[in-house]
Structure formats: structure tokens, C-alpha cells
Amino acid sequence: MADKAIDRFRAAFSARKRRVVVCGVEAFFSPLTTQDLDDVKVREPRSDEERNLYLLIMKAHDGEGKPLFDWADVGTLRSQVAVADLRELLEALYGVSVSVEEAEKELGKTPASTSGSASPVS
């Protein structure tokens, strides 16, 4: 019997965990879901920037699965963290970054090395 479509989506979800290192901090993100987006709406963010900070707090974890941030960190993330650093985290969160390894794999080449870009975790 062929795999059901939902089973393929579930398997793809599990394979899409992303890793990024920013300022020497290793962060891991599982893919965003509609549930995550609904959970953020309940907090009534006042702007897209605030929504993104809420998503970072909800989704960023360390290698052991412990949250990197808590709700008390919103003010600090907003006023004492560089936008460039937040952007790197958000790119991994939204899955828009592509590592050298991913790009070379897509092109059918052997990966040479990877830098600090976001990459999938197996």
C-alpha cells in the first residue's frame, strides 16, 4: 500500500529541523506550523517585529531541546540585540537560509565545508 500524503508531510516535518549559530550561540528550530501562528495571535502582537520576537521565544531551543529565551526576554530582545543577529535567527526559523551543504547537495556536488549559516539537522 502506498504512503498516504499525510505520512509524507509528517516525515518531511521531522526532517526539517534547522540549526544556526549566531554570536556563538547554537539555536535549533523545528518548522513553523499553523498552530504556532495561532498561538502567537493569542498574544496579540502589536507589529510584525513583535510577532517575530514571540515566535523566536516559542521556537528557539538549544541542542538539548531547552528554550533559549523566555517571555521575560522580550524587552531585551527588542532593545539590546542587534537586528542583524535577530535576522539570522529568523531566517533559520522561517527556513529561508540555505547552507552551502544544502546548495551543493541540490547541485549534486560533494559539500566542501559549511560556515555559520543555518542548516538542516539529521
N, C-alpha and C positions, 0 to 999 in steps of 0.2 A: 504494500500500500504506500502511495506517495506521501511525502510530508505534507501536512496541512500548512497553509500560508502563515498562520499564526505561530506555528512552531519555528518557522524560518525567521520570522521577525524577533521572536524571543531569543533565539540563538544569536542573531546579529546584535541584539541589545547587550547581551553578556560580553560579546567580543569588542564592544566599542568603548570600554573604559579607557580614559586618556590620562596621561601623565605629563606634567610640566614642572620645570624647576625655575623659580623666579626668586631672585635675591637669595639664593642658596636654600630656599625652602621648596621641598618636593610636595607637589599637590596632585591629587588624583580626583578625577571626575567621572561619574557614570553619566550616560546620556540623559539629557533633559526629557521629561515626559510631560504630557498634558496635566498630570497630577501635580507636578512641580509648579507649573504655571498657574494652576488653580490655587495652590497653597500660597503662592505669592500674592495673588489678588486679594485674598482674605486679609492680608496685612495692609491693604490699601496704599501702595507706594504712590508718592506724590509726583514721581518723574521716572523716566526710563533709567536714569542713573541709579535712583534708589531701588528700583526693581532689580537691577543687575547686582547691586550690593546684597540684597536679600537672597538672590539665587546663589551668590558666592558663599554666603553663610550656610545655606542649606546644603550645598553640593560639594564644597571643597573638603577633602579628607586627606589624612596622612596615609602612609603605607600600611598602617595597622587598621585603617578604617575609622579613626577618631577624627571628629570635626576639627578643622584648622581654626575656625572662627566661631564665636558665639554672638548672640544678639547684642550684647554689651559692646561689641567691637564696631558697630555701625558708625558711630561718630568718628572713631579713629580711622576707619577705612575711608570715610568721606573727606577728612581734613588732613590726615597725616600720612597717606600712602599715595605715591605718585600715580598719576593717571596711566602712565606707560606700564607700570607694574600691574595695575588692575586690568589693563587691556590684555596683557599676556595671559593672565588668569582667565579672563572672559573668553578669549579665543579658544582656550582649551575647553572651557565649559560649554561653549556653543559648538565645539568641534570643527572650527573653521581653520585651525592651524594644520599644516601638513608637515611632517618631519621629512628630513632628507631620505630616511629609510623608506617611508611610505611612498614618496615620489619615485624613488629608484625602483621599488618593487612594482609600481604601476607601469614603469617603463621597461620592466623586465631585466633590470640590471642588479648586480650584487651591491648591497649597501656598503659604502666605504666607511663612513662614520656619521654620527649624529651630534649635533650641538644641543643647546638648551631648548630646542623647540618642542612643542607638545607632540607626544607620540602615543600610539595605542599601546595598551599593556596586555600581554597574553596571559 
